[in-house]
Amino acid sequence: MSQHQGDEMDYAADDYEMAEVDDDMYFRGRVMGDSDSDDDDEYDHLDNKIPDTSAADARKGKDIQGIPWERLSISREKYRLTRLEQYKNYENIQHSGEGSEKECKVTKKGGAYYEFWQNTRSVKSTILHFQLRNLVWSTSKHDVYLMSHFSIIHWSSLSCKKTEVLNVSGHVAPCEKHPGSLLEGFTQTQVSTLAVRDRLLIAGGFQGELICKYLDRPGVCFCSRTTYDDNAITNAVEIYDSPSGATHFMASNNDCGVRDFDMERFHLSKHFSFPWPVNHTSLSPDGKLLVIVGDNPDGILVDSQTGKTIRPLCGHLDFSFASAWHPDGNIFATGNQDKTCRIWDARNLSKSVAVLKGNLGAIRSIRFTSDGRFMAMAEPADFVHVYDAKNGYEKEQEIDFFGEISGVSFSPDTESLFIGVWDRTYGSLLQYNRCRNYMYLDSLL
């Protein structure tokens, strides 16, 4: 991934301007990295003007984000067309998005798998690096964790309460002593990626920082720096249970390394190196295989115990930033800056099973539901696609809104889908709930 943000930020900000709207109500881009700046305060009055939106409001015709299109000088439909025409997809390899189009599967739209439930504007989801979008994690259908500036926030949709879990703007140090833990901790950590599973939270930073916290214990339990290399940013973290039942996590870094940490003994258990920066890693459900993607068009499938390559994954035309395994342990997916998500079968890797196309840009986040029925893929902005994985990805539900996407997460029970939306005026947390057919209840009435 790009180590320096610089002008690349334009790909997440400059296109997010609405020129033909009322002066007091408009979309504004934000230069990533200034999310803690004081000038956010000048927009606070807008938060008070724009209330949350419920499913009942949406059924009455209210925009799910509370955007008052009737008062603007541009319609939603016209602005959508403008966004589709003008949004600049960031590419490391020129014209990769155009080159991938001929292989893409034609899917049917109109799927209705998850229905809008709530848009919460008091929960501000933010992004620090434009290519890293794994900053929203659900631990139940009511509980979600996300980054908001320098704070990791817990939101309960049941109690409608927001709680700060960890603030990294100041000094953070472990309150437990473990071998290999940096007892001096870190100061002003810039969080690049996040993972939360069960009661364990792990934040990765721009300088290779790893901060571990158990949600049912006070303070931070473990701090480590993966590397002191200049190119140290932590691109992704995955938490998993080993075959022995011990909790582990895997960190993917820009120094070309993948490191496995044993959280039972708090130590580094494995360290693999690859020829290019690793942007994302996914472990198969049986723990035997690793999907590795990064700053190379080809990903690789490797042995999780030795790190040796089993087979290259050929087909993408740009760098990849997302991967995920289907719970059946055979199918997995990769997301790329060529605007596609490729579906693979580990039993036959000669070519991908399907190539799914985005609308605006790179596929930066992929999630499967725990039952394997659905797969969600998130673009950098505006679109989350939910596919019917059970029926061959033939049909999709397209969730359409306006704003950069900080992350997507299904709840473990598959009942909820959370989407973090990053925008100065309309930043929020979207919640969709799984559609259920309760027609059988009619017979009881």
Disulfide bonds with the S-S distance in Angstrom:
none
